[in-house]
Amino acid sequence: MTQPRFAPIPLEDEVRPGYRLEPPQPWTPHRPADFRAGPFPRTKGTGVPGPDQGYALRLARRFEERVELEAGEHVGDVIAGAVSLALRRAALFGRAPVITDIELTLTLFGYLGDAPADLVEFRRALFQGASHDYWERRELAHLVPDATLKLKPADVRSRLAGWRDLIGA
């Protein structure tokens, strides 16, 4: 409430008029790390951004008991490689990872059963040490073509005999 003019008050306690601020100027990206509109570059080493990527690790842990390993394979390596591929698949659709992303990647490399012998030999070198090597996971994520990642897990399972066409190897 304002103070009447006839009431004696010190100068510093008087109500002052409000300050008028100018409207803000339009924002433009001018710093080196600012986001710039346009397509995200898809080159080696740039990654695939997507929301809630840490959730893929939780989803992948649901498959740890179902993964069928051969001699010399480790479940940690398989999960790490599958998560990197699942994250790429989720980002292709512009969403967070879901359980079918993990299922597709594990099915694609025969970790959920019915893997041809030549696929087992091929995947062993790909996934070996993946849990400890970031760049190996990145290479694995970019190995599979986008067309394969857009398939349903059931379609991949039915076409697993021709795995070389699916993986692009």
Stockholm file with secondary structure:
# STOCKHOLM 1.0

chainA/1-169         MTQPRFAPIPLEDEVRPGYRLEPPQPWTPHRPADFRAGPFPRTKGTGVPGPDQGYALRLARRFEERVELEAGEHVGDVIAGAVSLALRRAALFGRAPVITDIELTLTLFGYLGDAPADLVEFRRALFQGASHDYWERRELAHLVPDATLKLKPADVRSRLAGWRDLIGA
#=GR chainA/1-169 SS CCCCTTSCCCGGGSCCCCCCCCCCCCCCCCSTTSCCSSCCCCCTTSCCCCSCTTHHHHHHHTTTTTCCCCTTCCHHHHHHHHHHHHHHHHHHTTSCCCHHHHHHHHHHTTTTSCCCHHHHHHHHHHHTTTTTCHHHHHHHHTTSCHHHHTSCHHHHHHTGGGHHHHHTC
#=GC SS_cons         CCCCTTSCCCGGGSCCCCCCCCCCCCCCCCSTTSCCSSCCCCCTTSCCCCSCTTHHHHHHHTTTTTCCCCTTCCHHHHHHHHHHHHHHHHHHTTSCCCHHHHHHHHHHTTTTSCCCHHHHHHHHHHHTTTTTCHHHHHHHHTTSCHHHHTSCHHHHHHTGGGHHHHHTC
//
